């Protein structure tokens, strides 16, 4: 068993053990349930057990699961995204818009599919406004951490005690670093549109829909600085997970052909709505910051065949 898989299983079991029977029933689903493939990033109810319905010690155990699953950076980002719900509610109230029930840091739901720590496959997720994280474990290994969606509204807090606070800065700054590293000729290929799409294009289906995702410039066609900057950007998304898990995901990308990964940018670099996509043979990354005056980020990483571990699970069944 890998370190991460063991720690995740222990943390999830500890959380489940601390729930009463009714809570455990709401939090638990069969691994083969169709619910396992449901996800969204807009406000609204999810299946599972909400933070609102947990006692303080149960909430602490739920946070421990997030810490076991994610890298320290991303565990902190998830906490910050959840905390932004109150900030967003205050901004909307000040603008004359009602603070509707969707702006609530307790409206995030945890769910478990299958039996954590068993030999059979199992998975865990957290879902709510701007957070959709899924982890699948099989053969004592974490075989998938996608779909992986994080968002932030506001991306930069405009005023108040937290004015200037940024959430998810790396997703933007590393892409801007990449643009800055490109030669004029490379930029001419990478910048595909002066207007950004209004949101991510791959959707929330069981499989990412890449038909509308722009292609841009291939990694193999970049000079050394651009290649290195694109690698840093891709790794930033993979490193939402713990190091042993992200390293395996990176190996899958390299094995499938890193040189065929492409980078495309739409919109201005600063001062307006912008978007970028990184596409490879086996994955897609999208970032969109167009809404609310370009202060509202959506950032997703998906594996085209292995979201929810589907590809590796199929191989496991075929070999068994």
N, C-alpha and C positions, 0 to 999 in steps of 0.2 A: 504494500500500500504506500503510495506517495505521501509525503508529509502533509501536503495540502488536503488530499482526500481524507486522510485520517482525522485531521483537525476539523474539517468541515463536518464529517459524520459525527464526531464527538460533540461539536457545538450544537448541531441540529437535534441530536438525541437529548442533550441537556435541556434545550428549549422545550421540546415536546414533553419531556418528563415533568416540567414545571407547569404544564397546562392542566386544567381540569378536563373531564371527559368531553363536555360540550365544546370547549375551545379546541380540543384536539380533533374532534370530528370536523369542525369547520376548517381546520388547517390542513387536513390530510386527504389525499386523493390516491386512487390507484395509479400506478405508473402508466398504464395504457389508456388513461382517461384523455378524452379529446381536450379537456381543459388545459392540459399541459402545454398545448400549442397556442393558447390564447395570450395576447399581450396588447398593450396600448400605452401611449405616453400622454394622452390628454387626461384632464381631471375626470373623476367618476369612479364608481364602485368597482371592485375586483372580487373574484372569489378568493377565499382564504380567510385568515384571521387578521383583523385590522389592529394597528397600534392602539387605536381608541378603545379596543376591547381587551387590552392586556393590563395587568397590574404592573406596578413599578419594577418588580424583580423579573417579571416576564419580558418587559421591554429591554431590560439590561441584557437578558439572555439572547434576545433577538438581535441586539446590537453586536453581541459577541459572535453571532453567526456571520453577520456582515464582515466583521473583522477577520474571521477565519477564511472567508471566501475571497475577499478582495485585497488588493495591495493597500498598505497604509494610506497612500495618497488618495485612492479612490474611495476607501471607507470614509475618509474625511470629506470628500466631495459629496458623497451620498448624504451624509449628515447635513452639509451646508445646503444642498438642494432642498431637502425636506424643510429646513429652517427658513428658506426663502418664501415658503407659503405665507407666513405671517407678514413678511415684508411686502409681498405682492398684494396681499389684502389691504394693507395700509396705504399703498400707492393708489390702488383702485378706489378706496374710500375717499382719499384726498382729491381724486379727480372727479368725484361725484358719481362713481359707480359703486353699487352696493357690494359689500364684502360677503359674497355668496358662499354657501357651505363648502364649495370645492376648494377654497383656500384654507386648508386645514392640515397642519403637519401630523395629525393623527390618522389621516386617511391614506395610509400605506398598508398594503396587505402582504402577509407572508404565507407561503403555501409549500407543502412537501408532497412529492409524488413517489410512492413506493416506500420501502423500508430503509432508512439511512443506516449505512454500515453493513448491509446485507450483501451477499454475493450477487444478488440480482441487481439490475440497473435501478437507479433512483435519481431524483432531482429535487432541486429547491429553487424558489424564486422569491423576489420582492418586486411588487408593482404598485404604482401610484403615479401622480402627476410628475412627469419628467424623470421617472426612474423605472426601468424595466431591465432587470438582471436575472439571468437564468443560468443555472449550473447543473450539469449532468455528470453523474458518476457511474462508472461501470468497470468491473474487473479491478476494483480498488484504485482506479485512476480517475482524475477529472478529465473527461473526454470532450467537454464543450463548455464554454462560458458565453455562448451567444444564443439568441439575440442579446446584445448589450447596448442599451440606450441610456444616455444621460442628457439632461437639458437644464437650462437655467433661465429663469425670468424673475427679476432682471439679471442679465449677465454681469452688469456693473450696477451696484446700488446707487441711485442717483442723488439721494439726499438722506438726511437723518443721521442717527448715531453711527450707522454702518456705511455712510457715504464713501464711495470709492472701492468698496469691497468687491472683488471679482470672483466669480465661480466658473470653473472650467476654462481658465485662461490658456492652458497648454494647447488645447485643440485649435485655438485661433493663432497663437503666437508661433507655433511650430510650422503652421502652414504659411504664415507671412515670412518666416525665415526661409522656407523653401522657395517662395516666389523671389525673394531677394537674392537667392543663390543662383537663379537661372540667368542664362545669357539672353540677350534680346531675341535671338532666334528661337530659343527654347520657350520663352514667354509667349511668343507669337503662336506657338502650338498649344501651350498649356492653357492660355486664357481663351475660353471657347465662346463666351458671351459676355456682353457688357451689362446684362440684366440677370439677376439671380432668380431662380425659381422660388416660389413662395414657401416651400417646405421641402423636406427630404422626399425623394422620389420612389424609394423602394417599397414603401407601404408597410403594413403591419400584418401581412399574411404569413402563413406557415413557411412560405419560401419567399425570399427577397425578389422583387420584380425589378430587374436591372435594365429593362428595355429602354427606359428613358434616361438612364444615367449616362452623362457624357463621358467620353473616353480621354481626350487630351493627349498628353505626351507619355511615351513609354519610358520606364526606368532605364532600360538599356540604351536609350537615345540621349540620355542626360550625361553631361560631363560629371567628373568626380564630385564636385561640391553639391550638385543637384541630387545625385544618387544618394549621397550621405544624408542630406536633409530629408529626402523622401523616406529613407529607412527610419530616421528618427521619428517622423510623423506616424508611420505605421506602428512602430513599436510603442508609441505613446498610448494608442488604443489597446493594443494587446496587453500592455502592462497595467491595465485596470485590474487584471487578475494577479495572483501571487506569482513570484518568479518562476517556480518550476512549471506552472501551468502555462504562463505566457511564453516560456522558452519552447515548449512543445508546439504551441500554436505558430510560433515564428518558424520553426523547422518545417511545418506543413506548407507555409507560404513559400519558403525557399525551394522546397522540393518540387512544388508545382510550377515554379518559374518566376522568380522575383523580377527578372528583366522584362517580363510581360506586364507587370503592374503599371498602371497609368495614373496620371494626376491631371485633373481638370479643374479650372477655376472659373467662376462666373461672378460678375459684379465688380464694383470698385474694390481697391485694396483697403481703403480707409474711408470712413465717413458715409457709408451707405450699406444697404443690404448686400450680403455676399454669401457665396456657397462654394464648396469644393467637394470633389469625389475622388476617391482612390479605388480603382478597380483592379483586381487580379484574377487569375484563372479560378481561384477558390474562395475569394472573399470580396467584400465591398465595404467601404467606409464612406459615410456622407456627413457633411457638416453644413448646417444652414443657420444663418443669422440675418433674417430679413424683417421679422415682425417687431412691433413696438419700437419703431425707430432704430432698427438694427441693434436691439439690446435684449434679444430673446434667442437663445441658442438651442439647437437640436443637434445631437451628435450620436451617430449609431455605427456600430461595427457588427457585421454579419458574415457568417461562413455560408457560402452558397449551397453546399450539400450537407454541411455538418451542423447547422443550427439544431439545438436540442440533442446533439450527438447522433443525429440520424444516420450519417454515413458510417461512422465507426461502429454504431450498434448493428447496422446491417452487415458489415464485414464480420463482426463477432458472431452473428447468427449463422452466416454462411459458412464460417470456418468450424462452427461447433456441431 
